[in-house]
């Protein structure tokens, strides 16, 4: 097979000319070749891996001279690799090598080797494909480990013994699951079994590298399948035990609760079909994370999970900290989604009051639409009538949200009376009473007791202040602020 027609970009011609002048063999390998064979058309040039039988660093330096001295070049001498950044491309150069590993490290001991040595050290056969860039064999495909056949069979397997492959570099276990999820491939049985046998080796991998792979799994078309494989291989119990604990069904008095783990993966996939927002997807994965801690059987009622949304929201910072996920607004967003995910569902199950809608709008703020999307993804019934009933009720909630927003301007509202106003009117310093009065005004607006405007809020302030034994010292003009 010859892929020369797909290698018309200038960068391949430059690399070819440099190596031909030096009499060196040079190949493009890895993901670029894999994706080219899968799509059967040109692949966007973003990440390019080049192997030369010789020095990868020297080749990168010579290519840079051809491209211009302003082209950024990063050299990793310990690994014998170099990275060029040119236009929108990252081009990594490495000399063909063989590797050996110590038990306690993913960092290999590197020796010069042949092209076949280099391809054999690759993680999977579909990534162990090489295309020649030398002029006399330009575009010729080399496939010593059956990668083309495995692409056709939609199969992930290792070029070398899988136990050795995963023991040497345990991150490859996550990469295999990620590739299988992204490409909708299967993992060959002996390779899959080796992941299970070597799962404890994942403990030597840094959390940052693990989480990077998890995020890539999350961004696939059906991330639930990836989490299912993480569980089947035993990796899930090590990486995210809280999710593993959601597995299984219990029965008491003939009553069963659903498998919350499988339900969660359905919710995740439902949501993934609607949005590529990574943090929405994390919210879907973690929305029921506290159900194992709150599960209880009540005779006459059945299985309950009271308060799992509140306990789950409190679990989020600890999970994010352990996984080295960001502890900023993204974490707070996931926490908010977990805390509020039952609210629209509850409204859909009962008569929708203006007060309940106002509180939902206020608490969700700008994330209200995302919350509704999560709740709709949470409908996993296999009964079409049940699904339609829930969706119909959610449509009613959405219509009510629009109506209340147009009337009351509640979303992200700031009460028209500030803490400074309260202190000024009653002549008091910052104190507990200021908070009580502010909260009374907010609650009155959300309950629909008073409209969201200054005069009504001012009246509520005076009323509440008097109930606390305060007297007006400096009245404010009605219709304006202090």
C-alpha positions in Angstrom: 0.0 0.0 0.0 1.3 3.5 -0.9 0.0 6.6 0.8 2.2 9.1 -1.1 -0.8 11.0 -2.5 -1.6 12.0 1.1 1.9 13.3 1.9 1.9 16.4 -0.4 2.4 18.9 2.4 5.7 20.9 2.3 6.9 19.5 5.7 7.1 16.0 4.4 9.1 17.1 1.4 11.6 19.0 3.6 12.1 16.1 5.9 12.6 13.8 3.0 15.2 16.0 1.3 17.2 16.4 4.6 17.3 12.6 5.3 18.1 11.7 1.7 21.0 14.0 1.8 22.3 12.3 4.9 21.5 8.8 3.6 19.1 8.1 6.6 15.8 6.2 6.7 12.9 8.4 7.9 9.2 7.6 8.5 6.0 9.3 9.7 4.3 7.0 12.2 1.6 6.8 14.8 -1.7 8.6 15.0 -1.4 10.5 11.7 -1.0 7.2 9.8 -3.7 5.5 11.8 -6.3 8.2 11.3 -5.3 8.5 7.6 -6.1 4.8 7.1 -9.4 5.0 9.1 -10.7 8.1 7.3 -9.3 7.2 3.9 -8.7 10.9 3.2 -6.4 13.7 4.3 -6.0 14.1 8.0 -5.5 17.6 9.5 -1.8 18.2 10.1 -1.6 18.9 13.9 0.5 16.3 15.7 3.1 14.6 13.5 5.5 11.9 14.8 8.7 11.3 12.8 11.1 8.4 13.4 14.6 8.4 11.9 17.2 5.6 12.0 19.7 7.9 13.5 19.5 11.1 15.7 16.1 12.6 16.0 17.5 15.7 17.6 20.0 16.3 14.7 17.2 15.8 12.2 15.0 18.3 14.0 17.8 20.9 14.0 18.4 20.5 10.3 14.7 20.7 9.4 14.5 23.9 11.5 17.3 25.4 9.4 15.2 24.8 6.3 12.1 26.3 8.0 13.7 29.3 9.6 15.5 30.2 12.8 12.3 31.7 14.3 10.6 28.3 14.4 10.5 27.1 18.1 12.5 24.0 18.8 12.4 22.1 22.1 15.1 19.4 22.7 14.7 16.6 25.3 18.2 15.2 25.4 17.5 12.6 28.0 14.9 11.0 25.7 16.6 11.7 22.4 13.6 13.6 21.1 12.9 17.1 19.8 9.8 19.1 19.1 9.3 21.7 16.3 6.3 24.0 16.4 5.5 25.3 12.9 2.3 27.1 11.9 -0.4 25.0 13.7 1.7 21.8 13.7 3.7 20.1 16.5 6.3 17.8 14.9 8.1 15.4 17.2 11.4 13.8 16.0 12.8 10.7 17.6 15.6 8.3 16.7 14.5 4.7 16.3 15.1 3.0 19.6 14.4 0.1 21.9 13.4 0.6 25.5 13.6 -1.2 28.9 11.8 -0.2 32.1 12.3 -0.4 35.9 9.4 -1.7 38.0 8.9 1.6 39.8 9.0 4.0 36.8 7.4 4.8 33.5 10.6 6.4 32.3 12.5 4.0 30.0 16.1 3.2 29.6 16.7 4.0 25.9 19.1 2.4 23.4 19.5 2.9 19.7 17.5 0.4 17.7 16.0 -0.5 14.3 12.7 0.7 12.9 11.1 -2.6 13.9 12.4 -2.2 17.5 10.8 1.2 17.6 7.5 0.1 16.3 7.4 -2.9 18.7 7.8 -0.6 21.7 4.6 1.3 20.6 1.5 0.9 22.6 -0.9 -0.7 20.0 -0.6 -2.3 16.6 -2.8 0.4 15.0 -0.2 2.9 16.2 2.8 0.8 15.0 2.4 1.7 11.4 5.1 3.6 9.5 5.1 5.4 6.1 8.4 6.0 4.4 9.4 9.6 3.5 12.6 8.7 1.6 12.3 9.5 -2.1 13.0 5.9 -3.4 10.1 4.5 -1.3 8.1 7.6 -0.6 4.6 6.8 0.8 5.3 3.1 1.2 3.5 1.6 4.2 5.2 -0.7 6.7 3.1 -2.8 8.9 5.2 -5.5 10.8 2.5 -6.2 13.5 -0.8 -6.5 11.6 -2.1 -3.0 12.4 -4.0 -2.7 9.1 -5.8 -5.9 9.7 -6.7 -4.8 13.3 -8.0 -1.5 11.9 -10.3 -3.5 9.6 -11.3 -5.7 12.5 -11.8 -2.7 14.8 -9.5 -4.3 17.3 -7.1 -2.9 19.9 -4.1 -5.1 20.7 -0.4 -4.7 21.6 2.5 -5.4 19.3 4.4 -7.1 22.1 3.3 -9.2 25.0 0.5 -7.2 26.6 1.5 -8.0 30.2 5.0 -6.6 29.4 3.5 -3.6 27.5 1.2 -2.6 30.4 3.7 -3.4 33.2 6.4 -1.3 31.5 4.1 1.7 30.9 0.8 1.4 32.8 -0.7 4.5 31.2 -1.1 2.5 28.1 -4.0 0.7 29.8 -5.9 3.9 29.9 -4.8 4.8 26.4 -6.2 1.5 25.1 -9.5 2.1 26.7 -9.5 5.7 25.3 -8.8 4.5 21.8 -11.4 1.8 22.0 -14.0 4.3 23.2 -13.1 7.0 20.7 -12.9 4.7 17.7 -15.7 2.3 18.8 -13.2 -0.6 18.6 -13.1 -3.7 20.8 -10.0 -4.6 22.9 -8.6 -8.0 21.9 -9.4 -10.5 24.8 -5.8 -11.3 25.8 -5.0 -7.5 25.8 -8.1 -6.8 27.8 -7.2 -9.5 30.3 -3.7 -8.1 30.7 -5.2 -4.7 31.7 -7.0 -6.4 34.5 -4.0 -8.4 35.6 -1.8 -5.2 35.6 -4.3 -2.8 37.0 -2.4 -2.2 40.3 0.5 -0.8 38.2 -1.6 2.3 37.5 -0.5 3.5 40.9 2.9 4.4 39.7 1.4 6.9 37.1 1.0 10.5 38.1 -2.5 11.6 38.7 -2.2 14.4 36.2 -1.5 11.9 33.4 -4.3 9.6 34.5 -6.8 12.6 34.6 -5.6 13.7 31.2 -6.7 10.3 29.8 -10.0 10.4 31.7 -10.8 13.8 30.2 -10.0 12.5 26.7 -12.4 9.5 27.4 -15.0 12.0 28.6 -14.8 13.9 25.3 -15.5 10.9 23.1 -18.9 10.3 21.5 -20.0 7.7 24.0 -17.9 8.2 27.1 -20.0 5.8 29.1 -18.5 2.9 27.2 -15.0 4.0 28.4 -16.1 4.1 32.1 -17.7 0.7 31.6 -14.4 -0.8 30.5 -12.6 1.0 33.3 -14.9 -0.9 35.6 -14.6 -4.2 33.9 -10.8 -4.1 34.0 -10.7 -3.2 37.7 -9.2 0.2 37.1 -12.3 2.1 38.2 -12.1 0.9 41.8 -8.6 2.3 42.0 -9.1 5.6 40.1 -12.6 6.6 41.2 -13.9 4.2 43.9 -16.9 6.4 44.6 -18.3 5.6 41.1 -17.4 1.9 41.5 -19.4 1.8 44.7 -22.6 2.8 42.8 -22.6 -0.6 41.1 -25.1 -3.3 41.8 -28.8 -3.9 42.7 -30.2 -4.8 46.2 -33.5 -6.4 46.9 -35.6 -6.3 50.1 -39.2 -7.5 50.3 -39.2 -8.1 46.6 -38.3 -4.5 45.9 -35.2 -3.6 43.8 -33.5 -0.3 43.2 -31.9 0.3 39.8 -28.2 -0.1 39.2 -27.1 3.5 39.8 -23.7 3.0 38.0 -25.3 1.8 34.8 -27.9 4.6 35.1 -25.2 7.2 35.4 -23.4 5.9 32.3 -26.7 6.3 30.4 -27.1 9.8 31.6 -23.6 10.6 30.6 -24.1 9.3 27.1 -27.4 11.1 26.8 -25.8 14.3 27.7 -22.7 13.7 25.5 -25.1 13.5 22.5 -26.2 17.1 23.2 -23.1 18.9 24.3 -19.3 18.7 24.2 -18.9 20.7 27.4 -16.4 18.8 29.5 -17.7 20.0 32.8 -21.3 19.3 31.9 -20.1 15.7 31.3 -18.4 15.5 34.7 -21.6 16.8 36.3 -23.5 14.0 34.6 -21.0 11.4 35.8 -21.1 12.6 39.4 -24.7 13.7 39.7 -25.7 10.7 41.8 -22.3 10.1 43.4 -23.7 10.1 47.0 -26.5 7.5 46.4 -24.4 4.7 48.0 -24.0 6.8 51.1 -27.7 7.7 51.3 -29.3 4.4 50.2 -32.0 3.2 52.6 -34.9 0.9 52.6 -38.1 2.1 54.2 -41.0 -0.5 54.6 -44.0 0.7 52.8 -42.0 3.3 50.9 -39.2 1.4 49.3 -35.7 2.5 48.4 -34.8 6.1 49.2 -31.8 8.3 48.7 -32.7 11.3 50.7 -30.4 14.2 50.5 -28.0 12.6 48.0 -27.9 15.8 46.0 -26.6 17.8 49.0 -24.2 15.2 50.2 -23.0 14.7 46.6 -22.3 18.4 46.1 -20.1 18.3 49.3 -18.2 15.3 47.9 -17.2 17.2 44.7 -14.3 19.3 46.0 -12.6 16.2 47.5 -13.0 14.2 44.3 -11.7 17.1 42.2 -8.7 17.6 44.5 -7.8 13.9 44.4 -8.1 13.7 40.6 -6.1 17.0 40.2 -9.1 18.5 38.4 -9.3 22.4 38.6 -10.6 23.7 42.0 -11.9 26.9 40.4 -15.2 28.0 38.9 -15.3 24.7 36.9 -15.4 22.7 40.1 -18.1 25.1 41.5 -20.1 24.6 38.4 -20.1 20.8 38.8 -20.9 21.2 42.4 -23.9 23.4 41.6 -25.2 21.0 39.0 -25.0 18.1 41.4 -26.8 20.1 44.2 -29.6 21.3 41.9 -30.2 18.3 39.6 -33.3 17.2 41.4 -35.0 20.6 41.5 -36.4 20.7 38.0 -37.4 17.0 38.3 -39.3 17.8 41.4 -41.1 20.7 39.7 -42.0 18.5 36.8 -43.7 16.0 39.2 -46.0 18.5 40.9 -48.0 21.7 40.3 -45.4 24.3 39.3 -45.7 27.4 41.5 -44.3 30.8 40.6 -42.4 30.8 43.9 -40.6 27.5 43.1 -39.7 28.7 39.6 -38.3 31.9 41.0 -36.1 30.1 43.4 -34.9 27.7 40.6 -34.1 30.7 38.4 -32.3 32.5 41.2 -30.2 29.5 42.4 -29.2 28.3 38.9 -28.5 31.8 37.5 -26.8 31.7 34.1 -26.5 27.9 34.3 -30.2 27.3 34.2 -30.3 26.0 30.6 -27.4 23.6 31.4 -29.3 22.4 34.4 -32.4 21.7 32.4 -30.2 19.8 29.8 -28.7 17.6 32.6 -32.2 16.9 33.9 -33.5 15.8 30.5 -30.5 13.6 30.1 -31.4 12.0 33.5 -34.5 10.4 31.9 -33.4 6.9 31.2 -36.7 5.0 31.4 -37.2 2.3 28.7 -40.9 3.1 28.7 -41.6 5.6 25.8 -44.7 6.8 27.6 -42.8 7.6 30.8 -40.1 9.5 28.8 -42.7 11.5 26.9 -44.5 12.4 30.2 -41.3 13.6 31.8 -40.3 15.6 28.7 -43.8 17.1 28.5 -43.5 18.2 32.1 -40.1 19.7 31.5 -41.6 21.7 28.6 -44.1 23.1 31.0 -41.3 24.1 33.4 -39.4 25.8 30.6 -42.5 27.8 29.6 -43.0 28.9 33.2 -39.4 29.9 33.4 -39.8 32.2 30.4 -43.0 33.7 31.8 -41.5 34.4 35.3 -38.3 35.8 33.9 -40.1 38.2 31.6 -42.3 39.4 34.6 -39.8 39.4 37.5 -36.2 39.7 36.2 -35.1 37.2 38.8 -32.0 35.6 37.2 -28.8 36.8 39.0 -30.9 39.6 40.5 -29.5 41.7 43.3 -32.0 42.8 45.9 -32.8 46.5 45.5 -31.7 47.2 49.1 -28.0 46.7 49.9 -26.3 46.0 53.2 -25.0 49.5 53.2 -28.5 50.8 52.9 -29.7 48.8 55.9 -26.8 50.0 58.1 -27.4 53.6 57.1 -31.2 53.5 57.7 -31.0 51.9 61.2 -27.6 53.4 62.2 -26.0 50.0 62.9 -22.6 48.5 62.1 -22.1 45.3 60.0 -23.9 42.6 62.1 -26.1 39.5 62.1 -29.2 41.8 61.9 -28.1 43.2 58.6 -27.9 39.6 57.2 -31.3 38.8 58.6 -32.9 41.8 57.0 -31.2 41.2 53.6 -32.4 37.6 53.6 -35.9 38.5 54.5 -36.1 40.9 51.5 -34.7 38.2 49.2 -37.1 35.5 50.5 -40.1 37.9 50.1 -39.2 38.6 46.5 -38.6 34.9 45.7 -41.9 34.0 47.4 -43.7 36.6 45.4 -44.7 38.4 48.6 -43.3 41.6 47.2 -42.2 42.7 43.7 -38.5 43.0 42.8 -38.4 46.8 43.1 -37.1 49.4 45.6 -40.2 50.7 47.3 -41.5 47.3 48.2 -38.1 46.1 49.4 -37.8 49.3 51.5 -41.1 48.6 53.2 -40.0 45.0 53.9 -36.7 46.3 55.4 -38.5 48.6 57.8 -41.0 45.9 58.8 -38.2 43.4 59.5 -36.0 45.9 61.3 -38.9 46.8 63.6 -39.4 43.1 64.4 -35.8 43.0 65.5 -36.2 46.0 67.8 -34.4 48.5 65.4 -35.6 52.0 64.8 -35.1 54.1 61.7 -32.3 56.7 62.2 -31.7 57.9 58.6 -34.7 57.4 56.2 -33.9 56.9 52.6 -36.0 58.6 49.9 -38.5 56.2 48.4 -37.7 55.4 44.8 -33.9 55.8 45.2 -31.0 54.3 47.0 -28.6 55.5 49.7 
